[in-house]
Amino acid sequence: MKSKMTLESQHLEAMAFCATVDVIRKAKGKRCPEDFPMGSIARMLAEVDVISDTLRMLGIETSVTTGCDAGSSKGLDDASDSPQLHLPTMNGNA
């Protein structure tokens, strides 16, 4: 029984964390991946930005270059703006 409660608790904590990330992104004026058409470059860039924000909130530093301002739609439809995602580092260690 205790194991089931732990799993339920972890699930609720994960949902609360995701909701927190979404609220902070919205307050900063950042768009959600769902705001863009499925399969579009804009949606992919927004997804990368959400992942980057999530990792940052977890204390994991990332080096993500999207080629455009993640908070705006400027340049999001240009295929030349492909993101370059580098592996995250923990506490500055590679």
A tleap script that builds the chain and sets N, CA, C and O, in Angstrom:
source leaprc.protein.ff14SB
mol = sequence {
  NMET LYS SER LYS MET THR LEU GLU SER GLN
  HIE LEU GLU ALA MET ALA PHE CYS ALA THR
  VAL ASP VAL ILE ARG LYS ALA LYS GLY LYS
  ARG CYS PRO GLU ASP PHE PRO MET GLY SER
  ILE ALA ARG MET LEU ALA GLU VAL ASP VAL
  ILE SER ASP THR LEU ARG MET LEU GLY ILE
  GLU THR SER VAL THR THR GLY CYS ASP ALA
  GLY SER SER LYS GLY LEU ASP ASP ALA SER
  ASP SER PRO GLN LEU HIE LEU PRO THR MET
  ASN GLY ASN CALA
}
set mol.1.N position { 0.834 -1.204 0.000 }
set mol.1.CA position { 0.000 0.000 0.000 }
set mol.1.C position { 0.871 1.256 0.000 }
set mol.1.O position { 0.580 2.232 -0.692 }
set mol.2.N position { 1.946 1.210 0.793 }
set mol.2.CA position { 2.814 2.376 0.873 }
set mol.2.C position { 3.455 2.673 -0.480 }
set mol.2.O position { 3.623 3.833 -0.855 }
set mol.3.N position { 3.814 1.607 -1.216 }
set mol.3.CA position { 4.416 1.777 -2.537 }
set mol.3.C position { 3.455 2.485 -3.484 }
set mol.3.O position { 3.866 3.363 -4.244 }
set mol.4.N position { 2.176 2.109 -3.445 }
set mol.4.CA position { 1.184 2.733 -4.314 }
set mol.4.C position { 1.026 4.212 -3.968 }
set mol.4.O position { 0.910 5.048 -4.864 }
set mol.5.N position { 1.020 4.537 -2.695 }
set mol.5.CA position { 0.893 5.932 -2.289 }
set mol.5.C position { 2.107 6.730 -2.738 }
set mol.5.O position { 1.983 7.892 -3.127 }
set mol.6.N position { 3.279 6.107 -2.686 }
set mol.6.CA position { 4.489 6.788 -3.129 }
set mol.6.C position { 4.412 7.091 -4.619 }
set mol.6.O position { 4.762 8.190 -5.048 }
set mol.7.N position { 3.953 6.119 -5.415 }
set mol.7.CA position { 3.814 6.334 -6.856 }
set mol.7.C position { 2.791 7.427 -7.153 }
set mol.7.O position { 3.016 8.277 -8.015 }
set mol.8.N position { 1.670 7.404 -6.437 }
set mol.8.CA position { 0.655 8.435 -6.628 }
set mol.8.C position { 1.200 9.806 -6.244 }
set mol.8.O position { 0.943 10.798 -6.924 }
set mol.9.N position { 1.953 9.852 -5.151 }
set mol.9.CA position { 2.544 11.105 -4.698 }
set mol.9.C position { 3.539 11.642 -5.726 }
set mol.9.O position { 3.546 12.835 -6.029 }
set mol.10.N position { 4.377 10.753 -6.260 }
set mol.10.CA position { 5.344 11.170 -7.280 }
set mol.10.C position { 4.632 11.667 -8.529 }
set mol.10.O position { 5.059 12.642 -9.148 }
set mol.11.N position { 3.548 10.997 -8.896 }
set mol.11.CA position { 2.779 11.421 -10.070 }
set mol.11.C position { 2.196 12.817 -9.854 }
set mol.11.O position { 2.265 13.669 -10.739 }
set mol.12.N position { 1.627 13.041 -8.683 }
set mol.12.CA position { 1.056 14.355 -8.378 }
set mol.12.C position { 2.132 15.436 -8.339 }
set mol.12.O position { 1.910 16.553 -8.805 }
set mol.13.N position { 3.296 15.105 -7.784 }
set mol.13.CA position { 4.400 16.070 -7.752 }
set mol.13.C position { 4.865 16.412 -9.167 }
set mol.13.O position { 5.151 17.572 -9.464 }
set mol.14.N position { 4.940 15.413 -10.032 }
set mol.14.CA position { 5.350 15.649 -11.419 }
set mol.14.C position { 4.335 16.526 -12.141 }
set mol.14.O position { 4.712 17.423 -12.896 }
set mol.15.N position { 3.051 16.271 -11.912 }
set mol.15.CA position { 2.010 17.095 -12.542 }
set mol.15.C position { 2.087 18.537 -12.046 }
set mol.15.O position { 1.942 19.476 -12.830 }
set mol.16.N position { 2.313 18.711 -10.750 }
set mol.16.CA position { 2.428 20.057 -10.183 }
set mol.16.C position { 3.646 20.776 -10.747 }
set mol.16.O position { 3.589 21.974 -11.027 }
set mol.17.N position { 4.746 20.049 -10.915 }
set mol.17.CA position { 5.957 20.641 -11.477 }
set mol.17.C position { 5.706 21.107 -12.909 }
set mol.17.O position { 6.090 22.216 -13.280 }
set mol.18.N position { 5.061 20.258 -13.712 }
set mol.18.CA position { 4.752 20.624 -15.104 }
set mol.18.C position { 3.851 21.855 -15.154 }
set mol.18.O position { 4.049 22.746 -15.980 }
set mol.19.N position { 2.864 21.895 -14.268 }
set mol.19.CA position { 1.969 23.050 -14.223 }
set mol.19.C position { 2.740 24.309 -13.842 }
set mol.19.O position { 2.467 25.387 -14.371 }
set mol.20.N position { 3.701 24.179 -12.928 }
set mol.20.CA position { 4.526 25.319 -12.522 }
set mol.20.C position { 5.347 25.842 -13.693 }
set mol.20.O position { 5.419 27.050 -13.917 }
set mol.21.N position { 5.966 24.928 -14.440 }
set mol.21.CA position { 6.743 25.327 -15.622 }
set mol.21.C position { 5.841 26.073 -16.604 }
set mol.21.O position { 6.226 27.116 -17.132 }
set mol.22.N position { 4.640 25.539 -16.848 }
set mol.22.CA position { 3.708 26.175 -17.787 }
set mol.22.C position { 3.304 27.578 -17.331 }
set mol.22.O position { 3.248 28.504 -18.140 }
set mol.23.N position { 3.024 27.732 -16.037 }
set mol.23.CA position { 2.600 29.035 -15.506 }
set mol.23.C position { 3.727 30.059 -15.627 }
set mol.23.O position { 3.491 31.198 -16.029 }
set mol.24.N position { 4.938 29.660 -15.284 }
set mol.24.CA position { 6.078 30.579 -15.373 }
set mol.24.C position { 6.332 30.973 -16.827 }
set mol.24.O position { 6.592 32.140 -17.119 }
set mol.25.N position { 6.258 29.994 -17.742 }
set mol.25.CA position { 6.455 30.296 -19.166 }
set mol.25.C position { 5.386 31.281 -19.657 }
set mol.25.O position { 5.690 32.221 -20.391 }
set mol.26.N position { 4.144 31.058 -19.248 }
set mol.26.CA position { 3.050 31.941 -19.669 }
set mol.26.C position { 3.269 33.352 -19.123 }
set mol.26.O position { 3.051 34.333 -19.833 }
set mol.27.N position { 3.696 33.454 -17.868 }
set mol.27.CA position { 3.952 34.763 -17.260 }
set mol.27.C position { 5.068 35.510 -17.985 }
set mol.27.O position { 5.068 36.740 -18.036 }
set mol.28.N position { 6.018 34.761 -18.547 }
set mol.28.CA position { 7.116 35.373 -19.298 }
set mol.28.C position { 6.741 35.656 -20.750 }
set mol.28.O position { 7.548 36.190 -21.510 }
set mol.29.N position { 5.518 35.298 -21.133 }
set mol.29.CA position { 5.070 35.551 -22.497 }
set mol.29.C position { 5.567 34.540 -23.512 }
set mol.29.O position { 5.532 34.795 -24.716 }
set mol.30.N position { 6.031 33.392 -23.033 }
set mol.30.CA position { 6.521 32.355 -23.947 }
set mol.30.C position { 5.344 31.518 -24.444 }
set mol.30.O position { 4.375 31.291 -23.718 }
set mol.31.N position { 5.445 31.066 -25.685 }
set mol.31.CA position { 4.370 30.278 -26.283 }
set mol.31.C position { 4.565 28.793 -26.003 }
set mol.31.O position { 5.687 28.327 -25.802 }
set mol.32.N position { 3.457 28.059 -25.994 }
set mol.32.CA position { 3.468 26.618 -25.767 }
set mol.32.C position { 3.582 25.890 -27.097 }
set mol.32.O position { 3.151 26.412 -28.126 }
set mol.33.N position { 4.156 24.690 -27.091 }
set mol.33.CA position { 4.227 23.912 -28.328 }
set mol.33.C position { 2.852 23.701 -28.965 }
set mol.33.O position { 2.735 23.648 -30.190 }
set mol.34.N position { 1.817 23.582 -28.137 }
set mol.34.CA position { 0.463 23.361 -28.640 }
set mol.34.C position { -0.074 24.547 -29.434 }
set mol.34.O position { -1.084 24.420 -30.126 }
set mol.35.N position { 0.597 25.708 -29.341 }
set mol.35.CA position { 0.182 26.897 -30.084 }
set mol.35.C position { 0.544 26.802 -31.563 }
set mol.35.O position { 0.079 27.608 -32.369 }
set mol.36.N position { 1.370 25.821 -31.923 }
set mol.36.CA position { 1.877 25.694 -33.289 }
set mol.36.C position { 1.384 24.402 -33.926 }
set mol.36.O position { 1.031 23.458 -33.219 }
set mol.37.N position { 1.355 24.353 -35.262 }
set mol.37.CA position { 0.907 23.142 -35.959 }
set mol.37.C position { 1.825 21.947 -35.670 }
set mol.37.O position { 3.041 22.095 -35.555 }
set mol.38.N position { 1.222 20.777 -35.559 }
set mol.38.CA position { 1.969 19.539 -35.330 }
set mol.38.C position { 2.978 19.329 -36.458 }
set mol.38.O position { 2.637 19.454 -37.635 }
set mol.39.N position { 4.208 19.013 -36.097 }
set mol.39.CA position { 5.243 18.730 -37.083 }
set mol.39.C position { 5.968 19.948 -37.628 }
set mol.39.O position { 6.876 19.808 -38.447 }
set mol.40.N position { 5.582 21.144 -37.187 }
set mol.40.CA position { 6.223 22.359 -37.700 }
set mol.40.C position { 7.534 22.631 -36.962 }
set mol.40.O position { 7.742 22.181 -35.836 }
set mol.41.N position { 8.405 23.375 -37.628 }
set mol.41.CA position { 9.663 23.786 -37.005 }
set mol.41.C position { 9.366 24.632 -35.764 }
set mol.41.O position { 10.046 24.509 -34.745 }
set mol.42.N position { 8.353 25.486 -35.856 }
set mol.42.CA position { 7.995 26.346 -34.728 }
set mol.42.C position { 7.632 25.517 -33.501 }
set mol.42.O position { 8.035 25.841 -32.384 }
set mol.43.N position { 6.874 24.450 -33.714 }
set mol.43.CA position { 6.484 23.592 -32.586 }
set mol.43.C position { 7.713 22.898 -31.995 }
set mol.43.O position { 7.853 22.801 -30.776 }
set mol.44.N position { 8.600 22.419 -32.869 }
set mol.44.CA position { 9.805 21.751 -32.396 }
set mol.44.C position { 10.655 22.704 -31.556 }
set mol.44.O position { 11.164 22.321 -30.502 }
set mol.45.N position { 10.808 23.938 -32.020 }
set mol.45.CA position { 11.598 24.917 -31.276 }
set mol.45.C position { 10.953 25.238 -29.930 }
set mol.45.O position { 11.648 25.405 -28.928 }
set mol.46.N position { 9.626 25.322 -29.909 }
set mol.46.CA position { 8.925 25.570 -28.649 }
set mol.46.C position { 9.110 24.389 -27.694 }
set mol.46.O position { 9.259 24.587 -26.488 }
set mol.47.N position { 9.103 23.164 -28.226 }
set mol.47.CA position { 9.324 21.983 -27.389 }
set mol.47.C position { 10.731 21.992 -26.792 }
set mol.47.O position { 10.914 21.676 -25.617 }
set mol.48.N position { 11.720 22.353 -27.607 }
set mol.48.CA position { 13.097 22.441 -27.111 }
set mol.48.C position { 13.183 23.498 -26.011 }
set mol.48.O position { 13.879 23.305 -25.014 }
set mol.49.N position { 12.481 24.605 -26.193 }
set mol.49.CA position { 12.494 25.672 -25.192 }
set mol.49.C position { 11.848 25.210 -23.881 }
set mol.49.O position { 12.334 25.542 -22.800 }
set mol.50.N position { 10.753 24.444 -23.975 }
set mol.50.CA position { 10.105 23.909 -22.769 }
set mol.50.C position { 11.057 22.962 -22.039 }
set mol.50.O position { 11.177 23.015 -20.815 }
set mol.51.N position { 11.730 22.100 -22.796 }
set mol.51.CA position { 12.681 21.167 -22.184 }
set mol.51.C position { 13.807 21.936 -21.502 }
set mol.51.O position { 14.211 21.596 -20.391 }
set mol.52.N position { 14.308 22.965 -22.164 }
set mol.52.CA position { 15.382 23.778 -21.593 }
set mol.52.C position { 14.928 24.452 -20.298 }
set mol.52.O position { 15.656 24.456 -19.305 }
set mol.53.N position { 13.716 25.023 -20.317 }
set mol.53.CA position { 13.177 25.661 -19.109 }
set mol.53.C position { 13.005 24.645 -17.981 }
set mol.53.O position { 13.304 24.939 -16.824 }
set mol.54.N position { 12.522 23.454 -18.322 }
set mol.54.CA position { 12.313 22.407 -17.323 }
set mol.54.C position { 13.635 21.987 -16.692 }
set mol.54.O position { 13.736 21.875 -15.470 }
set mol.55.N position { 14.640 21.756 -17.519 }
set mol.55.CA position { 15.953 21.373 -16.993 }
set mol.55.C position { 16.544 22.483 -16.131 }
set mol.55.O position { 17.160 22.209 -15.101 }
set mol.56.N position { 16.359 23.741 -16.552 }
set mol.56.CA position { 16.862 24.875 -15.777 }
set mol.56.C position { 16.193 24.914 -14.401 }
set mol.56.O position { 16.852 25.185 -13.397 }
set mol.57.N position { 14.889 24.645 -14.355 }
set mol.57.CA position { 14.181 24.648 -13.068 }
set mol.57.C position { 14.635 23.500 -12.169 }
set mol.57.O position { 14.522 23.581 -10.946 }
set mol.58.N position { 15.147 22.434 -12.778 }
set mol.58.CA position { 15.672 21.305 -12.011 }
set mol.58.C position { 17.117 21.522 -11.580 }
set mol.58.O position { 17.694 20.694 -10.876 }
set mol.59.N position { 17.696 22.643 -12.009 }
set mol.59.CA position { 19.067 22.955 -11.637 }
set mol.59.C position { 20.099 22.362 -12.564 }
set mol.59.O position { 21.279 22.291 -12.218 }
set mol.60.N position { 19.669 21.932 -13.746 }
set mol.60.CA position { 20.585 21.366 -14.734 }
set mol.60.C position { 20.830 22.422 -15.795 }
set mol.60.O position { 19.902 22.865 -16.471 }
set mol.61.N position { 22.093 22.825 -15.939 }
set mol.61.CA position { 22.427 23.847 -16.924 }
set mol.61.C position { 22.456 23.239 -18.314 }
set mol.61.O position { 22.957 22.132 -18.510 }
set mol.62.N position { 21.915 23.970 -19.277 }
set mol.62.CA position { 21.924 23.505 -20.660 }
set mol.62.C position { 22.539 24.561 -21.548 }
set mol.62.O position { 22.651 25.727 -21.171 }
set mol.63.N position { 22.926 24.142 -22.706 }
set mol.63.CA position { 23.421 25.056 -23.723 }
set mol.63.C position { 22.593 24.803 -24.970 }
set mol.63.O position { 22.932 23.948 -25.789 }
set mol.64.N position { 21.498 25.555 -25.111 }
set mol.64.CA position { 20.600 25.377 -26.246 }
set mol.64.C position { 20.607 26.641 -27.074 }
set mol.64.O position { 20.381 27.734 -26.554 }
set mol.65.N position { 20.866 26.496 -28.357 }
set mol.65.CA position { 20.824 27.614 -29.287 }
set mol.65.C position { 19.728 27.336 -30.293 }
set mol.65.O position { 19.808 26.364 -31.045 }
set mol.66.N position { 18.692 28.186 -30.320 }
set mol.66.CA position { 17.597 27.958 -31.255 }
set mol.66.C position { 17.673 28.862 -32.465 }
set mol.66.O position { 16.955 28.643 -33.441 }
set mol.67.N position { 18.519 29.866 -32.427 }
set mol.67.CA position { 18.631 30.760 -33.570 }
set mol.67.C position { 17.549 31.819 -33.609 }
set mol.67.O position { 17.483 32.599 -34.559 }
set mol.68.N position { 16.701 31.859 -32.594 }
set mol.68.CA position { 15.665 32.892 -32.533 }
set mol.68.C position { 15.283 33.096 -31.081 }
set mol.68.O position { 15.642 32.298 -30.216 }
set mol.69.N position { 14.560 34.160 -30.822 }
set mol.69.CA position { 14.075 34.428 -29.479 }
set mol.69.C position { 12.955 33.445 -29.177 }
set mol.69.O position { 11.924 33.458 -29.849 }
set mol.70.N position { 13.143 32.596 -28.176 }
set mol.70.CA position { 12.164 31.559 -27.860 }
set mol.70.C position { 10.835 32.137 -27.395 }
set mol.70.O position { 9.815 31.451 -27.444 }
set mol.71.N position { 10.830 33.377 -26.949 }
set mol.71.CA position { 9.598 33.980 -26.473 }
set mol.71.C position { 8.764 34.618 -27.563 }
set mol.71.O position { 7.669 35.109 -27.288 }
set mol.72.N position { 9.244 34.625 -28.778 }
set mol.72.CA position { 8.487 35.226 -29.867 }
set mol.72.C position { 8.370 34.243 -31.007 }
set mol.72.O position { 9.022 33.199 -31.012 }
set mol.73.N position { 7.539 34.580 -31.968 }
set mol.73.CA position { 7.377 33.701 -33.125 }
set mol.73.C position { 8.285 34.123 -34.266 }
set mol.73.O position { 8.264 33.501 -35.327 }
set mol.74.N position { 9.082 35.165 -34.073 }
set mol.74.CA position { 9.963 35.661 -35.122 }
set mol.74.C position { 10.976 34.595 -35.513 }
set mol.74.O position { 11.729 34.102 -34.673 }
set mol.75.N position { 10.989 34.250 -36.769 }
set mol.75.CA position { 11.960 33.305 -37.286 }
set mol.75.C position { 11.637 31.847 -37.030 }
set mol.75.O position { 12.406 30.977 -37.436 }
set mol.76.N position { 10.525 31.549 -36.372 }
set mol.76.CA position { 10.217 30.176 -36.035 }
set mol.76.C position { 9.833 29.332 -37.242 }
set mol.76.O position { 9.947 28.108 -37.193 }
set mol.77.N position { 9.386 29.953 -38.314 }
set mol.77.CA position { 8.989 29.185 -39.483 }
set mol.77.C position { 10.130 28.981 -40.458 }
set mol.77.O position { 9.945 28.343 -41.495 }
set mol.78.N position { 11.292 29.501 -40.155 }
set mol.78.CA position { 12.447 29.396 -41.037 }
set mol.78.C position { 13.227 28.134 -40.699 }
set mol.78.O position { 13.713 27.983 -39.578 }
set mol.79.N position { 13.348 27.222 -41.669 }
set mol.79.CA position { 14.034 25.947 -41.439 }
set mol.79.C position { 15.507 26.145 -41.103 }
set mol.79.O position { 16.132 25.251 -40.534 }
set mol.80.N position { 16.072 27.302 -41.445 }
set mol.80.CA position { 17.481 27.541 -41.137 }
set mol.80.C position { 17.707 27.798 -39.652 }
set mol.80.O position { 18.851 27.876 -39.204 }
set mol.81.N position { 16.628 27.929 -38.885 }
set mol.81.CA position { 16.731 28.178 -37.450 }
set mol.81.C position { 16.765 26.883 -36.652 }
set mol.81.O position { 16.313 26.858 -35.507 }
set mol.82.N position { 17.287 25.816 -37.225 }
set mol.82.CA position { 17.343 24.532 -36.535 }
set mol.82.C position { 18.137 24.674 -35.243 }
set mol.82.O position { 19.225 25.250 -35.239 }
set mol.83.N position { 17.590 24.145 -34.138 }
set mol.83.CA position { 18.286 24.279 -32.863 }
set mol.83.C position { 19.508 23.382 -32.792 }
set mol.83.O position { 19.570 22.329 -33.428 }
set mol.84.N position { 20.465 23.818 -32.014 }
set mol.84.CA position { 21.631 23.001 -31.718 }
set mol.84.C position { 21.572 22.705 -30.231 }
set mol.84.O position { 21.752 23.601 -29.406 }
set mol.85.N position { 21.322 21.465 -29.891 }
set mol.85.CA position { 21.173 21.070 -28.499 }
set mol.85.C position { 22.435 20.370 -28.040 }
set mol.85.O position { 22.836 19.356 -28.611 }
set mol.86.N position { 23.057 20.913 -27.012 }
set mol.86.CA position { 24.264 20.325 -26.448 }
set mol.86.C position { 23.892 19.609 -25.160 }
set mol.86.O position { 22.942 20.002 -24.482 }
set mol.87.N position { 24.620 18.578 -24.823 }
set mol.87.CA position { 24.321 17.814 -23.623 }
set mol.87.C position { 24.372 18.701 -22.389 }
set mol.87.O position { 25.265 19.538 -22.257 }
set mol.88.N position { 23.400 18.517 -21.470 }
set mol.88.CA position { 23.403 19.320 -20.246 }
set mol.88.C position { 24.560 18.932 -19.347 }
set mol.88.O position { 25.050 17.803 -19.382 }
set mol.89.N position { 24.985 19.891 -18.541 }
set mol.89.CA position { 26.029 19.621 -17.564 }
set mol.89.C position { 25.470 19.863 -16.179 }
set mol.89.O position { 24.602 20.714 -15.989 }
set mol.90.N position { 25.962 19.126 -15.230 }
set mol.90.CA position { 25.518 19.269 -13.850 }
set mol.90.C position { 26.642 19.934 -13.071 }
set mol.90.O position { 27.770 19.441 -13.068 }
set mol.91.N position { 26.350 21.031 -12.422 }
set mol.91.CA position { 27.332 21.754 -11.605 }
set mol.91.C position { 28.571 22.142 -12.393 }
set mol.91.O position { 29.677 22.150 -11.851 }
set mol.92.N position { 28.396 22.463 -13.662 }
set mol.92.CA position { 29.504 22.929 -14.482 }
set mol.92.C position { 30.414 21.840 -14.998 }
set mol.92.O position { 31.372 22.136 -15.712 }
set mol.93.N position { 30.150 20.582 -14.659 }
set mol.93.CA position { 30.984 19.479 -15.149 }
set mol.93.C position { 30.429 18.940 -16.448 }
set mol.93.O position { 29.216 18.777 -16.586 }
set mol.94.N position { 31.304 18.660 -17.409 }
set mol.94.CA position { 30.854 18.131 -18.696 }
set mol.94.C position { 30.548 16.657 -18.603 }
set mol.94.O position { 30.155 16.045 -19.596 }
savepdb mol mol.pdb
quit
